[in-house]
Amino acid sequence: MNLIEELRKKKFLGKSKTQFLAHKNNINLALEQGYSVFAIWKTLHEKKAFDAKYDQFLNYVNSLIRLKKKGSLRPKGEPPLDLNSPTKPTSTRIQKDQNRTHTRPEIR
């Protein structure tokens, strides 16, 4: 028996990822409706539709759903943020502190 046959027999074929991908659309829909990742995992785990632990489920959600959507968080037509451009201070206290001249009192 060769290695591939042994691995198939032991079912090392990414079972949890396959299970996740089978339910990806429903998971995505539940997240959009406001359900927590934990509640979704617990429901699938109790139904034996997802065998892996919560940490692995969370990794799949972050890598296969959230990162794919990251670029779509910006409204259509709005340019992406330029992280290299200087920003104006938002606090008036910062502006007042910048205008103040600091002098040390004389020590005698």
N, C-alpha and C positions, 0 to 999 in steps of 0.2 A: 504494500500500500504506500502510495507517495504522500507527500506533505499536503497537497491540495485536497486529496480525498479525506485525509485525517481532519483537516480544518473544516471541511464541509460536514463531516460526521459530528464534530463538536459544535457546529453552528457559530463559528467566529466570522460572521458576515456582516457585522455592523447592525445587529438586530434592533438596538434601541434607536439608531438613526433611521432605519427603515420604518419603524413604528411611528416615529415623530413625523416623518415626511408623509406618511399615510393620513395623518390627522392635521397637517400643517394649515390647510384652509380653515378648518374649524377652530384651531387654536388662534389663528390670526383674527378671525371674526369675533371670538370671545374676548380677545385683548382689546379690540376696537370698541366693544360694548362695555368695557370697564372692568371686566373680571380680572382678578389677580392671577399672576403666573402660578402661585402656589395652589389656588383653588382649581385651576385648570389641570395642573399636574395631579392633584389628589383625586380628582374625578376620574381621570384617565387611568391612574394607578389602581384605584379601587375596582374599575371595570376590567382590569388586566389588559388594557389596551396599550399601556406603556409600562415596561418592566423596570427600567433603570431608575436610579435615585433622583431626587429633586435637583441636585447640583448639575447633573448631566442634562436634565430637561431645561434648566435655566441657561446652560451653555448653548443648547440648540436654539432656544428662543432668541438669545442675544446675537448669535452668529447667523442664523438662517432667516430671522424675521426682522429684528430691530435694525441691524446694520444695513439690510437691504433697503429699509425705509428711511434711513438717516438723511439721504439727499432730498427726500420728498417732504421734509418738515417745513421748508420755506414756501411761502405762497407763490403761485405762478406769476411770472413776470417780474418778480423781485430779484435783483442781482444777488449773488452770494456775498457774504460778508468778507471784507478785505481785512484780514487780521493784522496786516502790516501798517495800516493807516493809523495815524494818531487819533486819539479820542479826546473830546473835551471833558473836563471834570464836571460831574453832575452835582456836586455839593457846593453850596455857596460858602460854606466854612473853609473849604480848600482854597477857594479863590481869595477869601479875606486873608488867610494865612500867607498866601503867596504875595499879597500886596503889602503886608506889614514888614517894616524894617526892624530887624532884631538888633538891639544894642545891649551891651552888658553894662550893668551899673558899675560905677567907679568904686573900687575898694580902697579904703584909706587905712 
